[in-house]
Amino acid sequence: MEKYKKLHLFMIFPMVVMQLGIAMDYWGDFLDNAWSVHIHYWTGTVWYLYLIIQPYYATHGQLEKHRTNGIIGMFLAGGVCFTALSMMYRDLQSVQNAIEFPERFGPFEPYFFYGVIAIEIPMILAFGFAVIMSIIKRKQIDEHAWWLISTVFIIMMPALGRGIQNVFILAQLDQWPDIDIIFPTYITQGVIITMILIAAKIYKKLKHPATYLALLINILCFFVAPLGKSEALQWFFKTLIKG
């Protein structure tokens, strides 16, 4: 337990990174966001908050609060998964909008949004798997904690990716629409992978399955373009997901 005495302080950092990443995208057009966007944003935000307060309760003599909040947290984790899945139709709508209004979407070609779906589905599944593993390993504190910590890095990409992409675009706005919107993805993944490795090194979890899973999901994000350009995947998503 002593090993995780200051974990709640460590977990503030990814929370801040996530919020800075999504700030412009969410708060910039707050009133125009769909209800599903608000629900997903707040379930994700509260999940990050839980991963700050829960380690504090567990390591500061408040185990009863930790257990009670843990049960609520599992409900919340389901909300993160299902609200994310329910928003996939918005990516397909973006595909259609990019086809109909190419001058407005510029470098965001239809394949990009297909690629987003292709990486977000396994990302959500990996998040759910990590949460389930944390439940299974709940009596093994070290295992329980690390599976939960890994969820932060598994689902960080969409929020941080949007933030880095927005900064990248603003820095080259005079070159619109000739902007490489895939390159910011590589920067994002480099940042997240570095964070995973630093955290795993600190807590001696470099060879843990949860670390491998978080790394695998973030490596997959490097392939957003080729996945999005796959006609087989495009057909599959159009068939499976309905708005």
Summary of the structure (lengths in Angstrom):
residues: 243
radius of gyration: 18.5
end to end distance: 46.6
largest distance: 58.1
contacts: 756
relative contact order: 0.13
helix: 83%
strand: 0%
